[in-house]
Amino acid sequence: MGNESSSSSNYPGERRTAASSASAPQQSTQRSAQQSSVPPGAYSVPGNPNRRANQQFYVTVPRGVRPGHEFPVLAGGHQLMVRCPAGVRTGDRIVVSAPNRRGTEAYMATVPPGIGPGDQFPVLVNNQQMMVTCPPGVGPGMQVRIMVPSQPQRQAPQPSSSPFGDTMYEVVVPQGVRPGQPFALIANGQRVMVTCPQRAAPGQKIQFRLPIQMSNEEIQSIKLNYEKEGWTRCLTTELNFVWLRQEKAGAGGASTPAQDAAADPENSRITRDKIEKVAFVRQLKPNPSAPGGFEVALVPAQEATMSTLVNGRSLAQDLARHVSAPFATKETWFRGQVANLLVPWEEGHMRVNVRRENLLVDAMEAFESIKKEDMRKTFRFEFQNEPGIDAGGVAREFFQLTSEALFNPDHALFSYSAINQMCMQVNPMSGFCNEEHLRYFHFCGRLLGKALLDRQIVNAHLVQNLYKMLLAWPVLVSDLESLDADVHQNLMKLLDLEDVSVVDLDFTASVNAMGEHKEEELKPGGANCTVTNDNLEEYLSLQCKYRLLTRVSEQVKHMLLGFYDVIEEPLLSVFDFQELELLLCGLPDIDVSDWKQNSEYTGEYDKKGASHKVCKWFWEVIEEEFNVEQRARLLQFTTGTSGVPASGFAMLQGNDGNIRKFTVNSITKSSSIFPRAHTCFNRIDLPLYDNKKELKKYLTLAIQMECTGFDID
């Protein structure tokens, strides 16, 4: 990136040197010495005010010009004399800088037929007609350069009075209307007054903006349907998103377990079907008395709200248009939105200097020292005592190595998921091992947000409930499985008991704190409250809230605050939690032949294995018809993550930490027309389809619609 070499700086030890080939070794030595004297940290580099004042142009050295000779060039509409540098020959291209003279602008005009020297002819420039005098020695068909006063610098558009923005309209100025005079017209079914702008004349087209007005009915009709886990985002008249559960076709509409019990008092017992409807969404709210000024908690999904405003404008309509689009289209829209958040290079950038041998500490201290408003500036990374210039490669290495160190379980900030050691979860005991652990979690959020902003890839996959926390997506009781598979299994067994009180449970949670067994109350007086059939739903909900968030609430809160220092929360609403993983971790390079070679088969597929006709169709669809994104989604569907072990599919692990290869199991179409996944065992239940087209149809729907680990029937 050439920007860096031309900017002025207050970076400690940095000096600008004359550019010549003879001084290159000296420059390298000076730069190395400068880097070694610069302490680790983040340094703000002010912008170059002259950068916009000058323009750079490529110029070809004309024939007959030798080094030291001057020759004329036309740059930026102005004639300049340029001295040919040493070592440059005829035909070579050189870069020249010309002042950006904002007072006038140069245009080329063609002399019309019948015009001779001294004659005048009309020219239309910037919708303004002017008379030009033909200069001596110029005739018809020849081009002349004319200088026109620059138009006033374009002002930033005024903020719209509507949170939905403005609509642009075009109208022809009526006859008899002069500049500055208002005239009436009908636009969008309403009568408006428009003032004729300067330099506009009758018959010319002008443009104007009108705020977008929407009725309450139109606002409430905006929905974000993800077709995943049965949850949809709806818009309120306060321009906030709320969650609504949509039942599957034929299920009779949306409901909650409490509503089911009220509708059928005789069948008020909580069941596995009903527990799937229990969902919570993390709510991050300001609280001056809480550490960090915010508090985070899980609230019932239907009660959670999230603003849709970014810089005073609601993104609800844009989000609704793009939420059902392909992943690549969503990403393109997202990149266009975050580009508006970036601070231009000319307004300054940040230099981050770190020691390779002390990378994690240096990176944390550097990121935490940066002001929130500077997180959206361009970052330039340097490893101390290394002469590399960050043109993109150093940044990639920084994010790769730093994320690898941050999520290393040896640092006790994160630990492996209970069902997949490719995924990391927050370590509840992080505070026992590191008294500054909350600073590290805030740094973690900033690192992930900055990576997303700058299109960098992090070397870590998270458990699904953490992606859901970042998106404010409903978390379910089933999400406990990735944190503690045994606890989840034991809780689900309670649903099969006729009388749960025989187990003699109370409202406490058993936790292991650094080898010490503790009982934590799930609610005040929980140790004295017995679990019964009547309060089983409350018990399961409190267990879910405690294990998913309460015990790690401070870590998650600081991580969220750091992330939103960089990325505006509403922008992420266009993605689901699986797509967020693909954004942060990148699309994996999946070796389909290795995947196929290290797969096992059960049921009707056991005897013939990959030679069974349904299995052959399965692998043909993956290899020949699925793109990279669809393969990654299939991997997420069956294993819980898009990550592939470094040693390949032969080292795929199950929930017990042992090798558990990818398994294709047969089921009948009558039991389920869709494939089903069991992420604990890396297994996909593949129906016995009649043809390849049918297999592709339902497999594609399954990986797009439903979340990992859930049946679709």
N, C-alpha and C positions, 0 to 999 in steps of 0.2 A: 504494500500500500504506500503510494508515494506521498500521501498527505503528511506523514510524520516528519519527513526530512525538511519540510518547508515551514513548519510552525515554530513560533517563538516559545520559550519555556522558562518557567521558574523552577524546574526540576533540579534538585540539588546535584551539583557536579556536572550538569550538562552544559556543553558549550557548542556553538556552531563554528565549523571550520570551513575554509575555502574549498570549493569543489574542484579538484583536479586529479587526474590519474596518478600524478607523481606523489600526491599526499595520501593516497589510499592506505598504505601500510601504517603511516603515522596516525591516521584517523582511527584505524582499528585498534592500535595500541592505546590511544587516548580513550576510546570508548570503553575498552576493557578496564582501564584504570578507573574511569569514572564510575562504572558499575560496581567495582569492588568497594568504592568508598561510599556508595549510597546505601543507607540502612534499609532493611526490609520495611515495607509499608505501602500505602496508597498516596499518590501525589496528584494534586489537581494542576493541570496544565491549561493556562488561559488560551482563548482562541486568538487567532491572528486577524486583527482588524483590517490588515491590508489585503487579506486573501480575496475578499469580494471586490476590493478596489482595483485589482489587477486581473487581467485575463491572459491565459497562455494559448499560444498558437503554434502549430507546426508550419515551418517554412522550408521550402526546398532551395538550396543554394544554387543560384543561376549559373549558367555557363560563363566561363571566363573569370569568375570571382575566385581570388586566392585568399588564404588566411591573412587577416589584418585589413583587407579591403572592406569598404562599406558598400551596401547595395540597398535600394529602396524596396519596401514591402508594404502591402495594404493589410492592416490588421485591425479588426474591430471598426472598420469604416474609416480608419485614419492611416495616412501615409507615415511610415517610420523609416529611419535609416538604421540599418543593422550592420554591425561589424562582424565579419566572418571569423569564428574562433579558430584557434590553432588546432591542427590535426584534422580539419574538415575539408572535404574535397567537393568539387562540382557534382551536383546531383544528390548530395547527402541532405538528410532532413535534420533541422535543428529546432529547438523550442525557444520562442521569444515571448517576453512578457510585455503587454501593452496596457497602459492605464485605461480603466473603464470609465470613459468620460460620459457622465450621466446627463450632461447638459444637452447634448445633441445625439441624434442617431443617424447613421448613414443608410441610404437606400439606393438601389440601382434602378434607373428608369430607361426605357427604350424610346428613342426619338421617333415620333410617328412620321409617316410619309408627308412630304410637302413642307417640312419644317427645316429651315436653314439657320446658320449662326445668327444670333441676335433675336430670332423669333421666340415667342412664348407658346407653351403648350400646357394643357391641364394634366395634373397627376393626382390620383386618389391615394392618400396615405393615411392609414389609421382612420378610415371612414371620413377623412377630411380632404377636401379638394384644395389644391394649391397650384399656382402658376409657376412654371419653371422656364428660365431663359436658356435657350440652346447656346452652349459655349462655342468659341471660335474653333474651326477645324473639325467640327462634328456634324455629321449628316444623318439622314433618315436611316433607321435600322441599327444605328450604333447606340451603345449604352453610355449613360452619364451617371456620375455619382452625385446625389443631392443630400444635403444635410438638413434634418428636420428636428425641431425642438423635441426633446424627450417628453413622453407622456408622464404625468405625475406617478410616482411609485405606487404600485397597487397596495392598497391597505388590506390588512387582514379582515375577512368578512365579519360583520357584526354577529354576535351570538343571536341565534333564533329565539323568538319569543315562545316557540313551541318546542317541547322536549323531543318531538319526533322530527325536528329539522324543518327545512323549507323545500318547496317545489319551485323549479325554475319555469317561467313562462316567457313566451316570445310574442311580441305584438308590433304592428306597423303604426308608426306615428301618424295620426290623422292630419289631413290638410288644414292649414291655418294655425297649427300649434307651433309655438316658438320654444327654444331652449329655456328651461326653468318654469314653463307654464304647465300646470296640472291638467289632466284630462281623465275622463271616466271610462271604464270598460267593465265587462263581465268576465270573471275568471273563476273557475271551479264553482260555478253556480252562485257566486257572490259579487256584488258591485264593489269595485275598488277604485281608488284614485291613484294615478301614476303621474309622476313629474317627469317631463321630457328632459333628458340629460343634455349637458353641454355638447356641442358639436353634432347633435342629432338634428335632422331636418325631416319635414313631412315626407312620407313614403319610405323612410328607412326603418329597418327592424331594430328594436331594442329588446333587452331582456330585463326581467325583474323577478323577484322572489316573493312568495307568499308562505307564511307559516302553515304547516300541515295541521289541520284540525280533525280530531277523531271523536266520535260519540262514545259514550260508556259501553254501548253494545259492541262497537267495533274494537275497542280496547280489549274487552273481555273475550273476544273471539280469537285473539292471538294466543297460540299455543305452541309449545316446543315438545313435539312427540318424538321421543328417542326410540320407541319400540323396544325397550329394554327394561326388564324387571317390573313392567306394568305401571311405571310412573311417568307422568307428564307434567311439564311446567306450564302454568297458566299465568296470565297477566291480570293484575288488579287495577282498579281505576286510580290507585295511588302510584301506578307504574312500578310495582314490585312483583317479582315472580313468587308464586306459591306452588306447592306440589299437590297433585291430585292423582290418586290411584285409579287406573282404568282397568276394569276387569276384562278377562278374555271373553271372546264372543260366546254368548250363551250363558254367561255367568250371572247375568241379571243386574249389571251395573256395579258401581263402586261402593265399597263398604269397608268398615273397620271391624276388628273383633268385638269391640264394645257394641257396635250397631247390630252385628249378628246376634249377640246375646239378647239385646233388647227385642229384636224381631222374633226370636225363638227362645223364650226363657227356659224351655225344657231341654234345650240343647246348648246351654251356656258354657259347657265345658270347653276349655281351650284344646285345639287339635293341631296337628301338623299343618293342615291346610290354613287354619286361622292364624297360626304363628307366622306364616309367610307374609301376612299383611301388616305385621308389626314392623314399623320402620321409624328411624329417627334421622334427623338432619342436624349437623353441627351448626350452631348459631354463634357468630363472633360479634359481640356487642361492646361498645365503649362503656367503661366503668372506671372512673377516676380513682377509686379506692383499691382497685385490683392491680397486681404487679403488671407493669407494662401499659396500664391504662385501659386494658381490655379484659373481658372474661369470655370463656368459651364453654358451651354446654351442648348436650344433645337434647333436642326437643322433638315432640311428635312431628312426623314429616308434614302433616297437613297444617301445622301451626308455624312452620318455618317460612321466613320471607327473605328475599334478596333484592337489592336495588338493581335496576336495569340501566342506570344513568352512568355515563362516562363523559366527563367534562360538560355536564348539564344536558346531555342529549341521551334519550332512551334508545338503546340498541335492540329493543324487543322485536321490531319488524324485521330488521336485518337478520337477527338470530333465527326467527321463525322461518325465513326464506332459506337459510343455509343449513339448518339442523338436520334435515333429511338428505342433504347432498352427499356425494361421495367424499371420502376422507381427504383426497387431494384438493377438492374444491373448498372444503372447510378450511384447510390449512392456508390456501391462497387468500381467502377472505381474512383469516386471522392475521396473516403477515401484513396485509394492507392496513389493518387497524392498528397493529402495534407500531408500524412505521410512523404513525402520527405521534407516538409517544417519544420517539428517539430525539435526543438533543443533537442538533447539527454540529459537525466537527468544528465549524468556524466559531462556535460558542464555547469551545473548550473540550478537553478530554481528560481521561484519568490514566495515570501510569501506576501499575501494580508491580512492585519489586518483591520477589520472594527467594528464599534459599531452598534449594532442592532438598537438602538434608533435613530441613525443618518446615516442610511445605505446609502441612495442615495448620500449624499454629500461625505461621506467617500469613497464610491466606485468610484465616479467620480474623486476625487482628486487622489486616488491610481492609477487608470488606466491611467489618464492623465500624471502622473509622470513617467510612464514606457517608456523606449526607444522603438522605433519601432522595432528594431532587437530583443528585449526581449519579444515581444508579442507572439512569437511562442514557448516560453519555457513552461514547466509545471508550472501551478499555484497551490499553496496550500492556501486555504482560512481559516481564523480563525475569529470567532466572539469574540470580546474582553470579557474577564472574563468568557469565556466558555471553558471547558477543552477538547472539542471534537477534535479528530485528523481527518484531512481531508483524508479519504480513498475513497472519491467519493460522500458521502452523504452530506457533508458540501458544496461542490461545487454545487451540484444540488439545495440545498436550497438557496445558494447565487444567482445563476442565476434566480431562480424562484422569489424570493422576490425583487431583484434589478430591474428586468424587469417590475414587477408589479408596483413598485413605479415610475419608469421612465416614463411609459406610462399612469400613472394616470392623468386624465384631471385636477385635482386640482393643479398640478404643472405647468400647462399652457404651457408645451412644445408640447403636442399633444392634439388633440380634437377628438371627435367621428366623424365617417364618416356620411355623410348626409343620406345614405340609409341603413346603418347597424351599430348599436352601438356595434357590436362585433369587429369592425375594427377601427383603429386609423389613423388619418392623421396629418400632421405637422400643428401646430397652427401658422398662419401668424403673430399673435400678440405676439409671445413668447418673443421678445426682449423688449416689454413694461413691461413684468412681471418679467423678470430675465435678468440682465445685463450680466450675464455669460452664456447666453443660447447657444451660439455657442460652448463653451467648452462642454456643456452637449450633444449637437448633435454629436460632435466628439467622445465623450465617448459612445454615443448610437451606433455609427458605430463600434467602437472597441468591445463593449459588444456583439453585434450581430455576428461580425466576430469571436470572441473568442468562443462564444457558438457553432458556426458552426464548428470551428476547433476541439473543444473538445467534440463534440457530446452531447452538453447540449441543453435543451429545454428552450425557452423563453416564458413568460406568456403574450404574446400580439400578435394580428394579425394586419397587416397593410393593408391599402387600396392598391388595385392592382397597382396603378400607382407608388407607392414607391418600390414595388418589381420589377417593370419594370425599374425604375431608377437604381437599384442595378445591373440589368442585362444588362443595355443599350439596352433595348427592345423598339420597337416602341410604343409610346403612341398615342391614338386616341382621337378625339373629344368626343367620347362616354365615355372616362375615366373621363370626367368632372362630370358625373352623381354621382359618389361616393363622390365627394367633395361638390357639391352644385346641388342637383337635380332640384331645381327651375330654376337656371340659365341655366342648360343644356336644360331643357324643353323649356324655352323661346327662346333660340338660335335656337333650332330645328324648332320652329314655324315660324321663319323667312324664312325658306326654302319653306314654303307653300304659301307665299305671292306673288301675281303677280308683285307688285312693292314695294320693301322693303323700298324705300325712303319715303313712306307715314308715316312711323313710326317715322321719324325724329331722327334717331340715329347718333351718331358720334363715332369716334374711341377713346372712353374712357371706362373704367371699373369702375363700382360703387362698393365701398368696405365700410364695416363697421369697423372702427378702434376704438375699445373700446367705442362703442356707438356714435361715431362721423362719419357722412356720408362724404365720400371723393370720388372724381373723379380722377382716375389715367389715364394718357394718354397712349395709347397702342403703339404709335409711335410719333415722334416729330411732333407737330402741329396737333395731333389727335383730339383735341377739336374743330378744325375748319374744319374737314374733314367729310362730310356726307356719311353715308353708303348707297350704291346703289346696284342695281343688278350686276353691273360690278365689284365692289370691295367687294362683300359679302364674297367670299371665303377668301380674305385677312383678312377681319374683323373676321371671325370665327377662322381662324388660329391664329391670334394675341390674341384673347380671350382665346383660348386653351393654348397657350404658357404662357400667363400671369398667368392664374389661376392654371395651373399644375406645373409651375416651377418658373417663374420670381419673383412672390411675396414671394416665400420661397426659393429662390436660394441659399442664404448663409447658411440656415439651412441644405438644402439637400446636398450642397457641402461639408460641414464639416462632415456630416454623411457618405458620400461616402468615403472621405479621411480616416476617422477612420476605416471603414470596410476594405478598401484595405490595411491598415497597417497590417492586419492579413491574408487575403485571396487574392491570386492573381486573378485579374479580369477575365482573359481568362478561368480559371478553371470552372467558373460558367456557361459558355456558353453551357454546355451540358444539362442544365435544362431550362424549361420554368418558367414563373412567378408563376404558380400554384404549381409546384414542389418545388420551393424555399420556399414557405410558408410551405409546408409539412416538409421540412428539418429543418426549424427554429422552427416551432411550434409543430412538431411531428404529427404522425397520431392520429386523435381523437378517443376516446373510444365512439363509437356511439351505443346507445341503440335503435335497430331497432324497438322493440315493442313500446317504448315511441314515436319514430318518427311516426310510423303508427297510434298510438292512438291519436296523436295530429295533424292529417292532415285533411284537408277539400277537398271536391270534387265539381266541377262545370261542366256545360255542360251536356253531356250525362252520365257522371259519377255521377251526383247529386243524382239521385233517389236511386241507389243501393250502392253508395259509395264504400267502400273497397270490397264489394261483387261482384262488376262488374267484369266480367271475365278478362278484360284488366288490371284493378287495381290489381286483385289477381295475375296475372302474374308479374306485376310490383314489388309487394312486395316480391313475391317468388324469383325473380331474385336477388333483393337486399339482402334478408336474407340468401338464400341458395347458390347462385352462385357468388355473388360479394365478393371479398376479402376486407380487411380493407382499402387498398389504393383506390379501386374503389368506395367504399362508400364515402370516403372523397372527391373524385373528383366529385361525383354526388352532394354532398352538396355544393362544390365550384360552380358548374355549376348553381345551382338553387338559392343560397343565396349570392354568391359572396365571401364566405370564408368557410374554413373547420372547423371553430370554432362552438362549440355548447354552448348555454347559460348554465350557472351553474345550473339553475333551470330546465333544460331540454327543449324540443321542445315546451312545452306549453308557453314559454316566448319568442319565436322567434319574432323579431320586424321587421317592415317594414320601408320604407324611411321616414315616418312621425313620427317615434318614438313610435307608437302604436303597440300593439300586432297584428301580422299578421301571422297566422299559415301557415305551408307548405301546398300548394294547388296543387292538380292534376286536370288539366283542359283538356277536350277532344277537339281534332281537327281532321279534316279529313286527310287521307293520301294524298289526292290530293293537299291540301294546304301546306303540308310539310311531307316528309317521315321520317325526323328526329325530335326528340323532340326539343322543343324550350324553352328557359328560360327567365324569367322576374325577375331579382334579386331585383328590388324595391318592388315586391309584394311576394317574396318567392314562385313563381309559376312556375310550369313546364307544358307546353302544350304537352300532350301525345297523339300521333295519335291513332286512333282506329285500332290497328293491328289485323291481322287475326289469329296469333298464338304466343305462348310464345317465340319460337325461333327467329321470326322476331323482336319482341320487344327487346330481349336481344341484337341482332346484332346492331340495330340502336341506342339503348341507350348507348351501349359500345362505338360505334364510336363517338357519340356526346360528351361524357364526356372526351374522349381522344383528339379529334381533335380541337374543337372550344372553344373559351374563354367564360367565364361566361358572360351572358347577351346578347349574340348575337344569332340571328336566323341563321339556316342552311337550306337554301332553294335556 
